[in-house]
Amino acid sequence: MLHPLDDDLSIYNNQQLESKIADLTKKFISSSATKAAYSMHQIMHNPTDLGNKEKMMAAKDILDRGG
């Protein structure tokens, strides 16, 4: 996996670097989708908790982007 602090990024051209960044971003968002879905589940079971509106909006954004 690409790590900008440990890896020598000069070996990549711009297109390769953009591709790597896009791939890592997709992986990060898709892995965040599980937590977003769980948050939605928690909100359905505890609808009166403080901050639910903000959690719901954030979870919706993540799920819209990552599936």
C-alpha positions as CSV (number, residue, x, y, z in Angstrom):
1,M,0.0,0.0,0.0
2,L,1.1,3.5,-0.7
3,H,2.3,5.5,2.3
4,P,3.3,9.1,1.5
5,L,5.7,9.4,4.5
6,D,7.5,6.1,3.9
7,D,7.4,5.6,0.1
8,D,9.4,7.4,-2.5
9,L,6.6,9.1,-4.5
10,S,9.0,10.3,-7.2
11,I,8.8,6.9,-8.9
12,Y,5.3,7.6,-10.0
13,N,4.2,9.9,-12.8
14,N,1.2,12.2,-12.2
15,Q,-1.3,9.8,-13.8
16,Q,-0.1,6.9,-11.7
17,L,-0.1,8.9,-8.5
18,E,-3.7,10.2,-9.2
19,S,-4.8,6.6,-9.8
20,K,-3.2,5.4,-6.6
21,I,-4.8,8.3,-4.6
22,A,-8.2,7.6,-6.2
23,D,-8.0,3.9,-5.4
24,L,-7.0,4.5,-1.8
25,T,-9.8,7.1,-1.4
26,K,-12.4,4.6,-2.7
27,K,-11.1,1.9,-0.3
28,F,-11.3,4.3,2.6
29,I,-14.8,5.4,1.8
30,S,-16.0,1.9,1.3
31,S,-14.5,0.8,4.6
32,S,-16.2,3.8,6.3
33,A,-19.6,2.7,4.9
34,T,-19.8,-0.1,7.4
35,K,-19.5,2.3,10.3
36,A,-22.0,4.7,8.6
37,A,-24.5,1.9,8.3
38,Y,-24.1,0.9,11.9
39,S,-24.6,4.5,12.9
40,M,-27.9,4.6,11.0
41,H,-28.9,1.4,12.7
42,Q,-28.2,2.9,16.1
43,I,-30.1,6.1,15.3
44,M,-33.2,4.0,14.3
45,H,-33.0,2.2,17.7
46,N,-32.3,5.4,19.7
47,P,-34.0,8.2,17.8
48,T,-34.0,10.7,20.6
49,D,-30.2,10.8,21.3
50,L,-28.5,14.1,20.9
51,G,-26.6,14.7,17.7
52,N,-28.6,12.2,15.7
53,K,-29.4,14.7,13.0
54,E,-25.7,15.4,12.3
55,K,-24.8,11.7,12.5
56,M,-27.6,10.9,10.1
57,M,-26.4,13.5,7.6
58,A,-22.8,12.3,7.8
59,A,-23.7,8.7,7.5
60,K,-25.9,9.5,4.5
61,D,-23.1,11.3,2.8
62,I,-20.7,8.4,3.3
63,L,-23.2,5.8,2.1
64,D,-24.1,8.0,-0.9
65,R,-20.4,8.1,-1.9
66,G,-19.3,4.6,-0.9
67,G,-22.4,2.5,-1.3
